[in-house]
Amino acid sequence: MSTTLFYIVFIALTANLLSVSGLRCHQCSSHNNEDCVSLMVRTPRAQRDDQYLRECTPKEDKQMFCRKTILKLEARNEHRIDRDCGWVPDNSHNTCFTADNEGYKQTICTCSEDGCNGASALTGIGPGLAMSLGLTVSLSYLLRH
């Protein structure tokens, strides 16, 4: 087996193994813990912003995704953020939608990459896309040399 073919097979198997792992989402509510808003621990010893990043528990054979819900309770002038895992089949992954309900407004964003329901916007380059781009560049390099 040539060295190039070995590298291609190795990279393909590694990418496949990485994609089999479970989904990790931030799981918290600002109603119970104000750190959930920014995901930053508010102590002098804080060393990371992933204290709420946890593995999602699979539900039967449903596809998992991460969810970020922003609630604006008009009567109380209160703003809440909930971050969790979702399992309900939906065709609107990696999108946001807003519902104006009686007494509260709700914005729900869904995404399907590890930690994508974090404090930053749900747009931009995700880990999956970054890995795909890296693999493409690596394969192109190996095939040319």
N, C-alpha and C positions, 0 to 999 in steps of 0.2 A: 504494500500500500504506500502510495507516495505521501510525502510530508504534507503537501497541500490538501490532499483528500482527508488525511488524518485530522488536520486542523478544522476543516469544514465539518466533519462528522462530530468532532469534539464540541465545537461551538453550537451546533444544532442541538446536540443532546443536552448541553448545559442550559441553553435557552428554554428547552422543553421542560427540564426539571424545575427551573425557576418559575415557570408559568403555572406549574401544578400546585405550588404552595397556596395556602389560604390567603384570604384578603384581610388586611389589617386596616381598621378605620378608627378615627378618634371617636370615643364614646363618652359623652358627658352632657350635662345640662347646666346652663348658667343660672337656672332657677335654684339649683342645689349648690353650685360652686362657681363663683365669679371668675375663676381662672379659665373657665371654659370659653369665655368670650375671646380672649387672645391666645389661649393655650400656653401662656407663659406662667410658670410658677412664680408667685410673688413673695419669695423669700430670698435672703442674701445668699443662700447656698444653692440656689437654682442652677442646674447645669444643663438642662435640656428642656425642650418644649414639646416632648412627645410623651408626657406622663399619662395621657389618656389614650394613647395608641394601643389598641388591643385587637387580638385575632377575633374575627367574626365567627359566630357559631353557625355552621351550615344548617339549613332547614330543608330536609328531604333532598330533592334534586333541583331546587330552585337556584337560579343564578344570584349571587350576592352582589351588592353594591354599597358604596358609602353614601350617606345622606347628611346634609346640613339644612336645618330648618330654622328660619328666622321668624319669630312671632312678634308682632307689635299689638299689644293689648291696649286698645284705645281708651277704654273706661278707666283703666289704672295708670295710663301713660307709662306702661312698662314694656321693656324690650327684652326678649329672651332668645337665646341661641341653644338649640339642641343638635348634638352630633351623634350619629349612630349608624348601625348597619341596616340595610334593607334587603328584603327577599321577594317582594311582590314583583312578578314579571311586569316589565314596563318597557315600552319602546322609546322612552325619552331619557336614556342614560346620557351622562355628560352634558346635561342641560339644566336650566333653572326655569321655574314657573312661579307665578304669583297668583294667589287667590285672595279676593277681598270678601271676607265673610262678615256676617253681622257681629260687630263688636271687636273684631280683630283682623289684621292682615297677616298673611302667611306667605313666605317665600321659601320654596323647597328646591334645593339643588342636589343633583345626583351625579355620581362619578364612579369609575370602576378601577382606580389605581390605589395602591397602598397609601394611606394617609392623605388622600386627595380632598377630604372634607375638613381641611385645616383652616387656619385663620386667614390665609391669603385667598385670593380669588381662585375659583375653580377652573381657571383657564391657564394656558401656557403649556409648556412641555412637561409631560408626566414621565414617571419612571419607565413605563412600558415603551413609550415612544423613544425615549433616550436610549434604551437597550436595543431597540430595533435599529435606530440610526447607527449605534456603535457596531452592531453585528454587520450591517451593510457595508460600513467603511472597512471593517476588518476583512470581510470576505473579498471586497474589491481589491484590497491591498494584496491579500494572499494569492488571488487568481492572477494578478499581474506579475508577481515575482516567482 
